[in-house]
């Protein structure tokens, strides 16, 4: 690409790709401009500074990692809890891991992760309440499911497709249990 007239969204998407591939240290104007084949001035045409760019990247991550997934699950005609679990546990983890690593070094990333975590837990809780669980049980189980998800995402161990499907079914059943 040799056109310096990129849109901000193209920079942000390049930032997400760089973040997932090389971590938060790759979110620099120089390296992103080089990867996009444009001048560094193009970056500063759209973003006042790197901090503003970082905020845009974190907002886009929130959209990708939360809002788009919720919209996708809400469109499912069948079992939304299981659809959410399947979507969460089968997605690529590189961006999730990279954002969480970034959150260990940057307060703004830490706040974004905390906000997304809270919204994800809240959505899980709502789905569990829909299955008939009392609010206090739904709250506890939403946390347990979410912690399970995070552990799986941050683990280097991966299940094969068949084992993962069994685990998703079992987790869904455990979450709904009224015992």
DRENTOR-360373 format. One record per residue (C-alpha): residue in three letters; residue number from 0; x, y, z. Coordinates in steps of 0.001 Angstrom, whole numbers, plus 500000, padded with zeros to 6 digits. Example, Ala and Ser with C-alpha at 12.3 -4.5 7.8 and 13.67 -1.06 7.14 Angstrom:
# DRENTOR-360373
rec code->ALA; pos->0; xx->512300; yy->495500; zz->507800
rec code->SER; pos->1; xx->513670; yy->498940; zz->507140
***
This chain:
# DRENTOR-360373
rec code->UNK; pos->0; xx->500000; yy->500000; zz->500000
rec code->UNK; pos->1; xx->501582; yy->503304; zz->499026
rec code->UNK; pos->2; xx->498744; yy->505726; zz->499735
rec code->UNK; pos->3; xx->499258; yy->507969; zz->502761
rec code->UNK; pos->4; xx->495509; yy->508620; zz->502878
rec code->UNK; pos->5; xx->494604; yy->505722; zz->505122
rec code->UNK; pos->6; xx->491564; yy->506028; zz->507332
rec code->UNK; pos->7; xx->491882; yy->505811; zz->511127
rec code->UNK; pos->8; xx->490143; yy->502407; zz->511081
rec code->UNK; pos->9; xx->492903; yy->501014; zz->508873
rec code->UNK; pos->10; xx->495521; yy->502182; zz->511350
rec code->UNK; pos->11; xx->493560; yy->500721; zz->514262
rec code->UNK; pos->12; xx->493092; yy->497382; zz->512503
rec code->UNK; pos->13; xx->496813; yy->497312; zz->511701
rec code->UNK; pos->14; xx->497394; yy->498033; zz->515385
rec code->UNK; pos->15; xx->495227; yy->495074; zz->516430
rec code->UNK; pos->16; xx->497095; yy->492822; zz->514020
rec code->UNK; pos->17; xx->500470; yy->494041; zz->515306
rec code->UNK; pos->18; xx->499298; yy->493668; zz->518895
rec code->UNK; pos->19; xx->498138; yy->490084; zz->518331
rec code->UNK; pos->20; xx->501314; yy->489199; zz->516454
rec code->UNK; pos->21; xx->504063; yy->490959; zz->518361
rec code->UNK; pos->22; xx->502566; yy->492434; zz->521527
rec code->UNK; pos->23; xx->501935; yy->495954; zz->522734
rec code->UNK; pos->24; xx->505473; yy->497140; zz->522027
rec code->UNK; pos->25; xx->504599; yy->496892; zz->518326
rec code->UNK; pos->26; xx->502048; yy->499707; zz->518680
rec code->UNK; pos->27; xx->504442; yy->502401; zz->517467
rec code->UNK; pos->28; xx->503809; yy->504850; zz->514650
rec code->UNK; pos->29; xx->507085; yy->504089; zz->512868
rec code->UNK; pos->30; xx->506706; yy->500325; zz->512726
rec code->UNK; pos->31; xx->503010; yy->500486; zz->511820
rec code->UNK; pos->32; xx->503669; yy->503023; zz->509054
rec code->UNK; pos->33; xx->506365; yy->500754; zz->507658
rec code->UNK; pos->34; xx->504050; yy->497707; zz->507741
rec code->UNK; pos->35; xx->501339; yy->499705; zz->505956
rec code->UNK; pos->36; xx->503772; yy->501137; zz->503433
rec code->UNK; pos->37; xx->502986; yy->504758; zz->504289
rec code->UNK; pos->38; xx->504748; yy->507676; zz->505920
rec code->UNK; pos->39; xx->504697; yy->508303; zz->509636
rec code->UNK; pos->40; xx->502928; yy->511587; zz->508885
rec code->UNK; pos->41; xx->499840; yy->509619; zz->507886
rec code->UNK; pos->42; xx->499629; yy->508325; zz->511450
rec code->UNK; pos->43; xx->499790; yy->511820; zz->512920
rec code->UNK; pos->44; xx->497222; yy->513083; zz->510451
rec code->UNK; pos->45; xx->494639; yy->510878; zz->512204
rec code->UNK; pos->46; xx->495956; yy->510639; zz->515762
rec code->UNK; pos->47; xx->497196; yy->513473; zz->517951
rec code->UNK; pos->48; xx->499672; yy->511124; zz->519609
rec code->UNK; pos->49; xx->500345; yy->507465; zz->520335
rec code->UNK; pos->50; xx->498133; yy->507637; zz->523434
rec code->UNK; pos->51; xx->495114; yy->508591; zz->521348
rec code->UNK; pos->52; xx->495928; yy->505721; zz->518995
rec code->UNK; pos->53; xx->496190; yy->503315; zz->521931
rec code->UNK; pos->54; xx->492748; yy->504417; zz->523138
rec code->UNK; pos->55; xx->491329; yy->503766; zz->519656
rec code->UNK; pos->56; xx->492953; yy->500311; zz->519563
rec code->UNK; pos->57; xx->491507; yy->499453; zz->522975
rec code->UNK; pos->58; xx->488057; yy->500664; zz->521887
rec code->UNK; pos->59; xx->488233; yy->498508; zz->518777
rec code->UNK; pos->60; xx->489352; yy->495537; zz->520870
rec code->UNK; pos->61; xx->486296; yy->496069; zz->523075
rec code->UNK; pos->62; xx->484091; yy->496015; zz->519985
rec code->UNK; pos->63; xx->485728; yy->492847; zz->518643
rec code->UNK; pos->64; xx->486105; yy->491025; zz->521962
rec code->UNK; pos->65; xx->482752; yy->491927; zz->523487
rec code->UNK; pos->66; xx->480170; yy->493821; zz->521483
rec code->UNK; pos->67; xx->480446; yy->491874; zz->518233
rec code->UNK; pos->68; xx->480415; yy->488557; zz->520094
rec code->UNK; pos->69; xx->477344; yy->489507; zz->522122
rec code->UNK; pos->70; xx->475552; yy->490615; zz->518944
rec code->UNK; pos->71; xx->476486; yy->487339; zz->517267
rec code->UNK; pos->72; xx->475247; yy->485280; zz->520229
rec code->UNK; pos->73; xx->472045; yy->487308; zz->520530
rec code->UNK; pos->74; xx->471256; yy->486422; zz->516908
rec code->UNK; pos->75; xx->471402; yy->482679; zz->517662
rec code->UNK; pos->76; xx->467990; yy->481037; zz->517567
rec code->UNK; pos->77; xx->469013; yy->478140; zz->519807
rec code->UNK; pos->78; xx->470999; yy->477784; zz->523001
rec code->UNK; pos->79; xx->472738; yy->481116; zz->523491
rec code->UNK; pos->80; xx->474785; yy->480029; zz->526508
rec code->UNK; pos->81; xx->476295; yy->477149; zz->524601
rec code->UNK; pos->82; xx->476777; yy->479352; zz->521539
rec code->UNK; pos->83; xx->478692; yy->481852; zz->523684
rec code->UNK; pos->84; xx->480848; yy->479142; zz->525219
rec code->UNK; pos->85; xx->481595; yy->477642; zz->521818
rec code->UNK; pos->86; xx->482460; yy->481044; zz->520375
rec code->UNK; pos->87; xx->484674; yy->481957; zz->523334
rec code->UNK; pos->88; xx->486547; yy->478685; zz->523682
rec code->UNK; pos->89; xx->487165; yy->478123; zz->519968
rec code->UNK; pos->90; xx->488316; yy->481634; zz->519032
rec code->UNK; pos->91; xx->491970; yy->482443; zz->518471
rec code->UNK; pos->92; xx->493594; yy->483629; zz->521655
rec code->UNK; pos->93; xx->496519; yy->485740; zz->520440
rec code->UNK; pos->94; xx->494725; yy->489100; zz->520689
rec code->UNK; pos->95; xx->493197; yy->488278; zz->524088
rec code->UNK; pos->96; xx->496580; yy->487241; zz->525461
rec code->UNK; pos->97; xx->498293; yy->490315; zz->523985
rec code->UNK; pos->98; xx->495773; yy->492772; zz->525433
rec code->UNK; pos->99; xx->496033; yy->491122; zz->528853
rec code->UNK; pos->100; xx->499845; yy->491351; zz->528679
rec code->UNK; pos->101; xx->499511; yy->495024; zz->527735
rec code->UNK; pos->102; xx->497234; yy->495503; zz->530758
rec code->UNK; pos->103; xx->500097; yy->494479; zz->533045
rec code->UNK; pos->104; xx->502128; yy->497451; zz->531824
rec code->UNK; pos->105; xx->499619; yy->500203; zz->530995
rec code->UNK; pos->106; xx->496872; yy->501562; zz->533268
rec code->UNK; pos->107; xx->494625; yy->502422; zz->530323
rec code->UNK; pos->108; xx->494816; yy->498863; zz->528977
rec code->UNK; pos->109; xx->494246; yy->497527; zz->532492
rec code->UNK; pos->110; xx->491087; yy->499630; zz->532807
rec code->UNK; pos->111; xx->489849; yy->498471; zz->529385
rec code->UNK; pos->112; xx->490398; yy->494819; zz->530303
rec code->UNK; pos->113; xx->488617; yy->495288; zz->533646
rec code->UNK; pos->114; xx->485648; yy->496911; zz->531904
rec code->UNK; pos->115; xx->485410; yy->494132; zz->529319
rec code->UNK; pos->116; xx->485746; yy->491477; zz->532028
rec code->UNK; pos->117; xx->482890; yy->493039; zz->533994
rec code->UNK; pos->118; xx->480639; yy->493237; zz->530917
rec code->UNK; pos->119; xx->481423; yy->489657; zz->529929
rec code->UNK; pos->120; xx->480610; yy->488383; zz->533420
rec code->UNK; pos->121; xx->477408; yy->490412; zz->533455
rec code->UNK; pos->122; xx->476335; yy->488983; zz->530104
rec code->UNK; pos->123; xx->477094; yy->485445; zz->531275
rec code->UNK; pos->124; xx->475087; yy->486070; zz->534438
rec code->UNK; pos->125; xx->472117; yy->487283; zz->532386
rec code->UNK; pos->126; xx->472240; yy->484171; zz->530207
rec code->UNK; pos->127; xx->472347; yy->481964; zz->533300
rec code->UNK; pos->128; xx->469401; yy->483784; zz->534876
rec code->UNK; pos->129; xx->467472; yy->483119; zz->531657
rec code->UNK; pos->130; xx->468045; yy->479393; zz->532233
rec code->UNK; pos->131; xx->466251; yy->479676; zz->535561
rec code->UNK; pos->132; xx->469132; yy->480089; zz->537987
rec code->UNK; pos->133; xx->468695; yy->482389; zz->540956
rec code->UNK; pos->134; xx->470735; yy->485582; zz->540732
rec code->UNK; pos->135; xx->473269; yy->484654; zz->543433
rec code->UNK; pos->136; xx->473947; yy->481245; zz->541816
rec code->UNK; pos->137; xx->474098; yy->482841; zz->538371
rec code->UNK; pos->138; xx->476639; yy->485381; zz->539626
rec code->UNK; pos->139; xx->478897; yy->482724; zz->541120
rec code->UNK; pos->140; xx->478657; yy->480449; zz->538107
rec code->UNK; pos->141; xx->479279; yy->483296; zz->535686
rec code->UNK; pos->142; xx->482526; yy->484015; zz->537538
rec code->UNK; pos->143; xx->483533; yy->480351; zz->537505
rec code->UNK; pos->144; xx->482803; yy->480042; zz->533779
rec code->UNK; pos->145; xx->484715; yy->483233; zz->533088
rec code->UNK; pos->146; xx->487694; yy->482133; zz->535158
rec code->UNK; pos->147; xx->487643; yy->478845; zz->533265
rec code->UNK; pos->148; xx->487637; yy->480739; zz->529984
rec code->UNK; pos->149; xx->490545; yy->482945; zz->531074
rec code->UNK; pos->150; xx->492530; yy->479955; zz->532279
rec code->UNK; pos->151; xx->492018; yy->478198; zz->528973
rec code->UNK; pos->152; xx->492883; yy->481332; zz->526963
rec code->UNK; pos->153; xx->496066; yy->481962; zz->528921
rec code->UNK; pos->154; xx->497130; yy->478317; zz->528961
rec code->UNK; pos->155; xx->499368; yy->476881; zz->526281
rec code->UNK; pos->156; xx->497413; yy->473603; zz->526444
rec code->UNK; pos->157; xx->494782; yy->473166; zz->523729
rec code->UNK; pos->158; xx->492168; yy->470475; zz->523368
rec code->UNK; pos->159; xx->491436; yy->468781; zz->520087
rec code->UNK; pos->160; xx->488099; yy->469657; zz->518493
rec code->UNK; pos->161; xx->486237; yy->466660; zz->519903
rec code->UNK; pos->162; xx->487548; yy->467077; zz->523454
rec code->UNK; pos->163; xx->486821; yy->470812; zz->523362
rec code->UNK; pos->164; xx->483240; yy->470175; zz->522234
rec code->UNK; pos->165; xx->482749; yy->467735; zz->525142
rec code->UNK; pos->166; xx->484208; yy->470276; zz->527564
rec code->UNK; pos->167; xx->481872; yy->473001; zz->526267
rec code->UNK; pos->168; xx->478835; yy->470722; zz->526647
rec code->UNK; pos->169; xx->479915; yy->469698; zz->530165
rec code->UNK; pos->170; xx->480571; yy->473296; zz->531214
rec code->UNK; pos->171; xx->477179; yy->474330; zz->529874
rec code->UNK; pos->172; xx->475446; yy->471544; zz->531798
rec code->UNK; pos->173; xx->477349; yy->472296; zz->535007
rec code->UNK; pos->174; xx->476482; yy->475966; zz->534745
rec code->UNK; pos->175; xx->472758; yy->475258; zz->534422
rec code->UNK; pos->176; xx->472571; yy->472632; zz->537154
rec code->UNK; pos->177; xx->469980; yy->473558; zz->539751
rec code->UNK; pos->178; xx->471538; yy->471378; zz->542444
***
